[in-house]
Amino acid sequence: MLIKIIHYIKRRWGMVNCKIGAFVNLSPTSHISCSARILGNIKLGKSLNIQRNVQILDNVSIGDDVDILDNVQIRSCGFFIQIGARVLINRNTTLLNQVSIGEDCLIGPNTTIVGGNHLYKNRSAPINTQGNESKGIIIDNDVWVGANVVVCDGVHIGKGSIIAAGSVVTKDVESFTIVAGAPAKKIRER
Ligand SMILES: CC(C)(COP(=O)(O)OP(=O)(O)OC[C@H]1O[C@@H](n2cnc3c(N)ncnc32)[C@H](O)[C@@H]1OP(=O)(O)O)[C@@H](O)C(=O)NCCC(=O)NCCS
């Protein structure tokens, strides 16, 4: 127990540049970069690997054994983002608004998963004055999202599916299928 406490204090001590909210609970088995920012109503699991310049902001829950690599931004903007256990989120990826990622998923680098859209129907007002809507994105367990993918709001990606590199996912993806392209279409089953 004493060793655990010393380990915890050392880690906090080493994180002088790291911005971590006062009520964020850190497990002693997690590695969190000094340059990470973790602020808001954040629930963190055990044994996390959170690398350089990662931002986790607002209302976010992250399961155990999750890896979040350099420059990833996870920001719920007043909604809720949930990430299951044993997920890997690769470099430069962005998760915004309302997103739920199941367990054992791989999310490739430079990927954008934004559970929201700007409203745009009124032609006489600029789009940036019309507000936003969010249906939310759901990614089930064991999904592999390749590099440079965009997942649009309202999409449900079924269990065990694969999203090929560079795809733009605009419609639901059935379980255990592989989709590719912009817009993403089924290329075959797994
Ligand atoms: C999806 C993927 C796994 C499929 O690999 P595969 O099973 O070997 O499939 P194939 O290469 O045999 O391709 C099957 C068909 O899909 C097409 N295809 C494959 N990947 C594609 C892509 N990213 N975009 C568009 N079409 C693609 C192929 O051109 C081929 O078409 P054809 O039948 O008309 O010739 C792979 O192409 C991929 O995108 N991997 C992601 C790599 C990545 O992003 N890594 C980052 C680290 S997480």
The ligand as an SDF file (V2000), in Angstrom:
LIG
                    3D

 48 50  0  0  0  0  0  0  0  0999 V2000
   -9.6520   -2.6020  -45.3780 C   0  0  0  0  0  0  0  0  0  0  0  0
   -8.3980   -3.3920  -45.5600 C   0  0  0  0  0  0  0  0  0  0  0  0
   -8.0080   -4.0740  -44.2340 C   0  0  0  0  0  0  0  0  0  0  0  0
   -8.6910   -4.4470  -46.6200 C   0  0  0  0  0  0  0  0  0  0  0  0
   -7.5630   -5.2030  -46.8480 O   0  0  0  0  0  0  0  0  0  0  0  0
   -7.7200   -6.5820  -47.7100 P   0  0  0  0  0  0  0  0  0  0  0  0
   -8.6210   -7.5200  -46.9810 O   0  0  0  0  0  0  0  0  0  0  0  0
   -6.3210   -7.0440  -47.9750 O   0  0  0  0  0  0  0  0  0  0  0  0
   -8.4830   -6.1320  -49.0110 O   0  0  0  0  0  0  0  0  0  0  0  0
   -7.9440   -6.0220  -50.4980 P   0  0  0  0  0  0  0  0  0  0  0  0
   -6.6510   -5.2670  -50.5320 O   0  0  0  0  0  0  0  0  0  0  0  0
   -7.9840   -7.3850  -51.0800 O   0  0  0  0  0  0  0  0  0  0  0  0
   -9.0320   -5.0940  -51.1910 O   0  0  0  0  0  0  0  0  0  0  0  0
  -10.3190   -5.5670  -51.5570 C   0  0  0  0  0  0  0  0  0  0  0  0
  -10.9600   -4.5060  -52.4410 C   0  0  0  0  0  0  0  0  0  0  0  0
  -11.2050   -3.3330  -51.6460 O   0  0  0  0  0  0  0  0  0  0  0  0
  -10.5150   -2.1940  -52.1770 C   0  0  0  0  0  0  0  0  0  0  0  0
   -9.9550   -1.4300  -51.0620 N   0  0  0  0  0  0  0  0  0  0  0  0
   -9.1680   -1.8700  -50.0740 C   0  0  0  0  0  0  0  0  0  0  0  0
   -8.8540   -0.8770  -49.2400 N   0  0  0  0  0  0  0  0  0  0  0  0
   -9.4420    0.2130  -49.7280 C   0  0  0  0  0  0  0  0  0  0  0  0
   -9.4840    1.5590  -49.3090 C   0  0  0  0  0  0  0  0  0  0  0  0
   -8.8310    1.9600  -48.2210 N   0  0  0  0  0  0  0  0  0  0  0  0
  -10.2100    2.4360  -50.0060 N   0  0  0  0  0  0  0  0  0  0  0  0
  -10.8790    2.0440  -51.1320 C   0  0  0  0  0  0  0  0  0  0  0  0
  -10.8760    0.7750  -51.5760 N   0  0  0  0  0  0  0  0  0  0  0  0
  -10.1700   -0.1300  -50.8960 C   0  0  0  0  0  0  0  0  0  0  0  0
   -9.3960   -2.7940  -53.0310 C   0  0  0  0  0  0  0  0  0  0  0  0
   -9.0060   -1.8900  -54.0380 O   0  0  0  0  0  0  0  0  0  0  0  0
  -10.0680   -4.0400  -53.5760 C   0  0  0  0  0  0  0  0  0  0  0  0
  -10.9150   -3.6670  -54.6430 O   0  0  0  0  0  0  0  0  0  0  0  0
  -11.1010   -4.6330  -55.9320 P   0  0  0  0  0  0  0  0  0  0  0  0
  -11.7430   -5.8870  -55.4030 O   0  0  0  0  0  0  0  0  0  0  0  0
  -11.9900   -3.8430  -56.8340 O   0  0  0  0  0  0  0  0  0  0  0  0
   -9.7420   -4.8710  -56.4660 O   0  0  0  0  0  0  0  0  0  0  0  0
   -7.1950   -2.4890  -46.0010 C   0  0  0  0  0  0  0  0  0  0  0  0
   -7.3230   -2.1510  -47.3690 O   0  0  0  0  0  0  0  0  0  0  0  0
   -7.1200   -1.1860  -45.1920 C   0  0  0  0  0  0  0  0  0  0  0  0
   -7.6720   -0.1360  -45.5400 O   0  0  0  0  0  0  0  0  0  0  0  0
   -6.3920   -1.2460  -44.0660 N   0  0  0  0  0  0  0  0  0  0  0  0
   -6.2720   -0.1120  -43.1590 C   0  0  0  0  0  0  0  0  0  0  0  0
   -4.7950    0.2420  -43.0070 C   0  0  0  0  0  0  0  0  0  0  0  0
   -4.6520    1.3750  -42.0390 C   0  0  0  0  0  0  0  0  0  0  0  0
   -5.3250    2.3690  -42.1040 O   0  0  0  0  0  0  0  0  0  0  0  0
   -3.7580    1.2300  -41.0970 N   0  0  0  0  0  0  0  0  0  0  0  0
   -3.5540    2.2470  -40.0810 C   0  0  0  0  0  0  0  0  0  0  0  0
   -3.2050    1.6380  -38.7990 C   0  0  0  0  0  0  0  0  0  0  0  0
   -4.5950    1.3810  -37.7350 S   0  0  0  0  0  0  0  0  0  0  0  0
  1  2  1  0
  2  3  1  0
  2  4  1  0
  2 36  1  0
  4  5  1  0
  5  6  1  0
  6  7  2  0
  6  8  1  0
  6  9  1  0
  9 10  1  0
 10 11  2  0
 10 12  1  0
 10 13  1  0
 13 14  1  0
 14 15  1  0
 15 16  1  0
 15 30  1  0
 16 17  1  0
 17 18  1  0
 17 28  1  0
 18 19  1  0
 18 27  1  0
 19 20  2  0
 20 21  1  0
 21 22  1  0
 21 27  2  0
 22 23  1  0
 22 24  2  0
 24 25  1  0
 25 26  2  0
 26 27  1  0
 28 29  1  0
 28 30  1  0
 30 31  1  0
 31 32  1  0
 32 33  2  0
 32 34  1  0
 32 35  1  0
 36 37  1  0
 36 38  1  0
 38 39  2  0
 38 40  1  0
 40 41  1  0
 41 42  1  0
 42 43  1  0
 43 44  2  0
 43 45  1  0
 45 46  1  0
 46 47  1  0
 47 48  1  0
M  END
$$$$
